[in-house]
Amino acid sequence: MVSCEIREQDGIAVIALSGDVDLESSPKVRDVLLDCVGAKRPIVVDMSRVSYIDSSGVASLVEAYQTARRGETSFALAQVSQSAMRVFELARLDKVFTIHSTLADGLRNAG
C-alpha cells in the first residue's frame, strides 16, 4: 500500500510517496500526480520512503512528467530510494527524469 502526502512549500507542490507503488496503488498515485500537474505549479516528488516500485508505478510517474512538460510545468524527483533508483537505472529513466539527491536541492531548483 502507498501513502501520498501533498504539501506546498514556497509555491512548490511536494508529493511525498511512501510504501509500495505497484499495480494496486499506482492509480491513486497517478490521480494525485495528475491533479497536482493540472494545478500548474512546480512539482517535486519525494521518493525517499518508496520501498518498491513496479512498471505501473513508473508509468504513472512518466505520464505525470510528460503531462507537466507539455504544460511547461517543472517536475522533478528527489531523494529517490535505492530500490526505486535501481528500477529507474535499469529502464534508463534516470536520464529522463530530473533527479535531485535531496529534497532541499529539488526545492531550490524547482521552477
N, CA and C of each residue as an Amber inpcrd file, in Angstrom:
protein
   333
   0.8380000  -1.1900000   0.0000000   0.0000000   0.0000000   0.0000000
   0.8800000   1.2510000   0.0000000   0.3920000   2.2770000  -0.6450000
   1.1630000   3.5120000  -0.7660000   0.4530000   4.6450000  -0.0250000
   1.2450000   5.5740000   0.4440000   0.7200000   6.7860000   1.0580000
   1.2180000   7.9620000   0.2190000   0.3310000   8.9160000  -0.0550000
   0.6800000  10.1190000  -0.8120000   0.3840000  11.3350000   0.0550000
   1.4160000  12.0200000   0.4760000   1.2430000  13.2220000   1.2830000
   1.5960000  14.4210000   0.4120000   0.6540000  15.3610000   0.3120000
   0.8770000  16.5420000  -0.5190000   0.9730000  17.7560000   0.3900000
   2.0000000  18.5420000   0.1770000   2.1090000  19.8080000   0.9020000
   2.6830000  20.8510000  -0.0450000   2.4850000  22.1080000   0.2910000
   3.0480000  23.1760000  -0.5220000   4.1710000  23.8340000   0.2580000
   5.2460000  24.0670000  -0.4310000   6.3970000  24.7200000   0.1870000
   6.9360000  25.7460000  -0.8080000   6.8360000  27.0140000  -0.4590000
   7.3120000  28.1070000  -1.3180000   6.7030000  28.0450000  -2.7180000
   5.4150000  27.7240000  -2.8060000   4.7360000  27.6770000  -4.0950000
   4.9900000  26.4200000  -4.8990000   5.6750000  25.4610000  -4.2980000
   6.0080000  24.1970000  -4.9650000   5.2010000  23.0780000  -4.3220000
   4.5870000  22.2440000  -5.1380000   3.8670000  21.0790000  -4.6170000
   4.8800000  19.9790000  -4.3270000   4.9600000  19.5650000  -3.0770000
   5.8250000  18.4570000  -2.6810000   4.9130000  17.2530000  -2.4440000
   5.1490000  16.2040000  -3.2120000   4.3600000  14.9800000  -3.0880000
   5.2860000  13.9130000  -2.5160000   5.0310000  13.5410000  -1.2720000
   5.8580000  12.5300000  -0.6050000   5.1540000  11.1810000  -0.7320000
   5.7990000  10.2710000  -1.4260000   5.2750000   8.9170000  -1.5910000
   5.9680000   8.0030000  -0.5900000   5.2270000   7.0740000  -0.0240000
   5.8630000   6.0830000   0.8390000   5.1430000   4.7530000   0.6850000
   5.9190000   3.6930000   0.7940000   5.3760000   2.3460000   0.6450000
   5.6310000   1.7840000  -0.7330000   4.7540000   0.8740000  -1.1510000
   4.8880000   0.1910000  -2.4380000   4.0370000   0.8900000  -3.4950000
   4.6780000   1.2780000  -4.5840000   3.9580000   1.8650000  -5.7210000
   3.8520000   0.7460000  -6.7560000   2.7160000   0.0430000  -6.7070000
   2.5480000  -1.1420000  -7.5400000   1.2170000  -1.0940000  -8.2860000
   0.8680000  -2.1940000  -8.9110000  -0.3440000  -2.2560000  -9.7300000
  -1.5900000  -1.8400000  -8.9450000  -1.6480000  -2.2220000  -7.6930000
  -2.8030000  -1.8940000  -6.8610000  -2.8650000  -0.4050000  -6.5030000
  -1.7110000   0.1940000  -6.2100000  -1.6880000   1.5780000  -5.7170000
  -1.3860000   2.6210000  -6.7860000  -0.8880000   2.2110000  -7.9270000
  -0.4810000   3.2010000  -8.9370000  -1.6300000   4.0750000  -9.4520000
  -2.8920000   3.5890000  -9.5350000  -3.9530000   4.5110000  -9.9590000
  -4.1170000   5.6950000  -9.0000000  -3.9750000   5.4400000  -7.7050000
  -4.0510000   6.5180000  -6.7080000  -2.9000000   7.5040000  -6.9190000
  -1.6910000   6.9790000  -7.0990000  -0.5170000   7.8270000  -7.3190000
  -0.7060000   8.6450000  -8.5950000  -1.1820000   8.0120000  -9.6410000
  -1.4260000   8.6940000 -10.9170000  -2.3850000   9.8590000 -10.7330000
  -3.5100000   9.6080000 -10.0480000  -4.5040000  10.6610000  -9.8260000
  -3.9160000  11.8400000  -9.0500000  -3.1680000  11.5490000  -7.9970000
  -2.5500000  12.6060000  -7.1820000  -1.5720000  13.4190000  -8.0230000
  -0.7220000  12.7240000  -8.7680000   0.2810000  13.4150000  -9.5910000
  -0.3830000  14.2890000 -10.6610000  -1.3720000  13.7250000 -11.3590000
  -2.0100000  14.4870000 -12.4390000  -2.8330000  15.6570000 -11.9010000
  -3.4340000  15.5120000 -10.7190000  -4.1460000  16.6420000 -10.1010000
  -3.1770000  17.7880000  -9.8200000  -2.0090000  17.4510000  -9.2940000
  -1.0090000  18.4840000  -8.9910000  -0.4500000  19.0990000 -10.2670000
  -0.2160000  18.2900000 -11.2710000   0.2580000  18.8170000 -12.5600000
  -0.7890000  19.7690000 -13.1400000  -2.0580000  19.4170000 -13.0080000
  -3.1350000  20.2530000 -13.5160000  -3.2240000  21.6010000 -12.8320000
  -2.6880000  21.6940000 -11.6220000  -2.6990000  22.9590000 -10.8810000
  -1.6190000  23.9230000 -11.3790000  -0.7820000  23.4420000 -12.3090000
   0.2330000  24.2830000 -12.9610000   1.2220000  24.9160000 -11.9890000
   1.6400000  24.1480000 -10.9860000   2.7030000  24.6470000 -10.1190000
   3.8420000  23.6380000 -10.1230000   5.0440000  24.0860000  -9.8750000
   6.1820000  23.1640000  -9.8920000   5.9550000  22.0020000  -8.9230000
   6.4550000  20.8330000  -9.3080000   6.2620000  19.6210000  -8.5090000
   7.6020000  18.9620000  -8.2190000   7.7680000  18.5790000  -6.9520000
   8.9000000  17.7510000  -6.5470000   8.3090000  16.5280000  -5.8460000
   8.6510000  15.3470000  -6.3540000   8.1610000  14.1010000  -5.7770000
   9.2460000  13.5310000  -4.8810000   8.9720000  13.4940000  -3.5800000
   9.9040000  12.9400000  -2.5910000   9.6990000  11.4280000  -2.5640000
  10.7240000  10.7020000  -2.9990000  10.6220000   9.2400000  -3.0930000
  11.5110000   8.5230000  -2.0880000  11.8770000   9.2180000  -1.0180000
  12.7940000   8.6300000  -0.0350000  12.2030000   7.4320000   0.6960000
  10.8710000   7.3690000   0.8050000  10.2420000   6.2770000   1.5490000
   9.5230000   5.2810000   0.6350000   9.8720000   5.2750000  -0.6450000
   9.2990000   4.2800000  -1.5610000  10.1170000   3.0020000  -1.4170000
   9.4500000   1.9500000  -0.9330000  10.1620000   0.6920000  -0.7090000
  10.1960000  -0.1850000  -1.9530000   9.2100000   0.0330000  -2.8660000
   9.1240000  -0.7970000  -4.0680000   8.3420000  -0.0190000  -5.1210000
   8.7780000  -0.1250000  -6.3650000   8.0240000   0.4590000  -7.4730000
   8.0860000  -0.5040000  -8.6490000   6.9410000  -0.7510000  -9.2700000
   6.9140000  -1.6330000 -10.4360000   6.6240000  -0.8140000 -11.6900000
   6.4230000  -1.5040000 -12.7920000   6.2590000  -0.8060000 -14.0710000
   5.0140000   0.0800000 -14.0920000   3.9610000  -0.3060000 -13.3840000
   2.7630000   0.5350000 -13.3600000   3.0190000   1.8270000 -12.5930000
   3.8060000   1.7480000 -11.5350000   4.1870000   2.9470000 -10.7940000
   5.0720000   3.8570000 -11.6240000   6.0150000   3.2410000 -12.3290000
   6.8890000   4.0070000 -13.2180000   6.0590000   4.6870000 -14.3020000
   5.0880000   3.9640000 -14.8470000   4.2290000   4.5270000 -15.9020000
   3.4550000   5.7430000 -15.3870000   3.0030000   5.7070000 -14.1470000
   2.2920000   6.8490000 -13.5630000   3.2050000   8.0660000 -13.4720000
   4.4450000   7.8460000 -13.0660000   5.4090000   8.9470000 -12.9810000
   5.7380000   9.4970000 -14.3670000   5.9260000   8.6070000 -15.3350000
   6.2460000   9.0340000 -16.6970000   5.0930000   9.8480000 -17.2840000
   3.8570000   9.3930000 -17.0720000   2.7060000  10.1260000 -17.5890000
   2.6190000  11.5220000 -16.9720000   2.8300000  11.6080000 -15.6630000
   2.7920000  12.9160000 -14.9940000   3.9180000  13.8160000 -15.5070000
   5.0920000  13.2380000 -15.6880000   6.2440000  14.0020000 -16.2050000
   5.9390000  14.5440000 -17.6070000   5.4100000  13.6960000 -18.4770000
   5.1080000  14.1260000 -19.8450000   4.0070000  15.1800000 -19.8660000
   2.9990000  15.0160000 -19.0270000   1.9210000  15.9960000 -18.9430000
   2.4590000  17.3340000 -18.4330000   3.3300000  17.2800000 -17.4400000
   3.9460000  18.5070000 -16.9070000   4.7710000  19.2040000 -17.9860000
   5.5410000  18.4430000 -18.7340000   6.3650000  19.0460000 -19.8110000
   5.4990000  19.7210000 -20.8520000   4.4100000  19.0690000 -21.2590000
   3.5040000  19.6790000 -22.2380000   2.9170000  20.9800000 -21.7040000
   2.6670000  21.0260000 -20.4050000   2.1050000  22.2170000 -19.7830000
   3.1670000  23.1920000 -19.2970000   4.4310000  22.9010000 -19.6390000
   5.5680000  23.7390000 -19.2440000   5.6280000  23.9370000 -17.7290000
   5.3890000  22.8400000 -17.0110000   5.4440000  22.8260000 -15.5560000
   6.6510000  22.0140000 -15.1230000   7.3720000  22.5110000 -14.1340000
   8.5450000  21.8190000 -13.6150000   8.1210000  20.5550000 -12.8610000
   8.8180000  19.4480000 -13.1230000   8.5190000  18.1670000 -12.4880000
   9.8400000  17.4680000 -12.1920000  10.1040000  17.1820000 -10.9310000
  11.3680000  16.5420000 -10.5650000  11.1380000  15.5160000  -9.4660000
  12.0730000  14.6040000  -9.3570000  12.0820000  13.6070000  -8.2860000
  13.1980000  13.9780000  -7.3220000  13.0110000  13.6350000  -6.0490000
  14.0420000  13.9220000  -5.0540000  14.1770000  12.7550000  -4.0890000
  15.3940000  12.5930000  -3.5980000  15.6890000  11.5770000  -2.5820000
  15.1470000  10.2110000  -2.9740000  15.3920000   9.7950000  -4.1940000
  14.8640000   8.5210000  -4.6800000  15.5240000   7.3750000  -3.9090000
  14.6920000   6.5070000  -3.3450000  15.2170000   5.3710000  -2.5770000
  16.0830000   4.4900000  -3.4700000  16.9420000   3.7340000  -2.8320000
  17.8660000   2.8860000  -3.5850000  17.1250000   1.8660000  -4.4520000
  16.0690000   1.2670000  -3.9170000  15.3490000   0.2530000  -4.6940000
  14.6460000   0.8810000  -5.9010000  14.0750000   2.0740000  -5.7280000
  13.4260000   2.7470000  -6.8560000  14.4670000   3.2060000  -7.8760000
  15.5980000   3.6800000  -7.3950000  16.6480000   4.1520000  -8.3130000
  17.1490000   3.0170000  -9.1960000  17.2270000   1.8260000  -8.6550000
  17.6520000   0.6750000  -9.4720000  16.6940000   0.4600000 -10.6400000
  15.4020000   0.5900000 -10.3760000  14.4000000   0.4340000 -11.4300000
  14.5790000   1.5270000 -12.4850000  14.7530000   2.7750000 -12.0460000
  14.9490000   3.8810000 -12.9920000  16.2090000   3.6770000 -13.8210000
  17.2740000   3.2100000 -13.1880000  18.5240000   2.9870000 -13.9090000
  18.3810000   1.8630000 -14.9340000  17.7200000   0.7670000 -14.5600000
  17.5140000  -0.3340000 -15.4930000  16.7080000   0.1040000 -16.7100000
  15.7270000   0.9670000 -16.4850000  14.8810000   1.4650000 -17.5790000
  15.4850000   2.7110000 -18.2390000  16.6480000   3.1220000 -17.7500000
  17.3420000   4.3320000 -18.2190000  16.5310000   5.6080000 -18.0140000
  15.6030000   5.5620000 -17.0890000  14.7910000   6.7400000 -16.7940000
  15.5300000   7.7320000 -15.9040000  16.6600000   7.2960000 -15.3430000
  17.4870000   8.2320000 -14.5790000  18.0740000   9.2960000 -15.5060000
  18.0290000   9.0380000 -16.8150000  18.4950000  10.0180000 -17.8110000
  17.3440000  10.8980000 -18.3120000  16.1060000  10.5090000 -17.9920000
  14.9180000  11.2330000 -18.4460000  14.4320000  12.2010000 -17.3700000
  14.2190000  11.6670000 -16.1670000  13.7430000  12.4900000 -15.0610000
  14.8520000  13.3920000 -14.5330000  14.4590000  14.5480000 -14.0270000
  15.3680000  15.3620000 -13.2320000  15.3100000  14.7770000 -11.8340000
  16.4510000  14.3000000 -11.3470000  16.5050000  13.6480000 -10.0400000
  17.4920000  14.3940000  -9.1510000  17.0000000  14.8250000  -7.9860000
  17.8340000  15.5370000  -7.0130000  18.1430000  14.6130000  -5.8470000
  19.3640000  14.6990000  -5.3390000  19.7600000  13.8120000  -4.2420000
  19.0780000  14.1830000  -2.9250000  18.6930000  15.4500000  -2.7730000
  17.9860000  15.8620000  -1.5610000  16.7360000  16.6540000  -1.9280000
  15.7880000  16.6780000  -1.0050000  14.5800000  17.4670000  -1.2080000
  14.9250000  18.9540000  -1.2800000  15.8700000  19.3890000  -0.4720000
  16.2890000  20.7970000  -0.4790000  16.7930000  21.1980000  -1.8680000
  17.5820000  20.3360000  -2.5100000  18.0580000  20.6160000  -3.8750000
  16.8890000  20.6890000  -4.8500000  15.9530000  19.7660000  -4.6950000
  14.7760000  19.7620000  -5.5650000  13.9730000  21.0420000  -5.4350000
  13.7890000  21.5070000  -4.2100000  13.0380000  22.7360000  -3.9720000
  13.7960000  23.9500000  -4.5040000  15.0950000  23.9560000  -4.3130000
  15.9250000  25.0850000  -4.7540000  15.9160000  25.2120000  -6.2850000
  15.8290000  24.0790000  -6.9740000  15.9140000  24.0930000  -8.4310000
  14.5730000  23.9890000  -9.1380000  13.4810000  23.9420000  -8.3900000
  12.1460000  23.8380000  -8.9890000  11.7520000  25.1820000  -9.6000000
  11.0060000  25.0830000 -10.6760000  10.5030000  26.3190000 -11.2490000
  11.0270000  26.6230000 -12.5530000
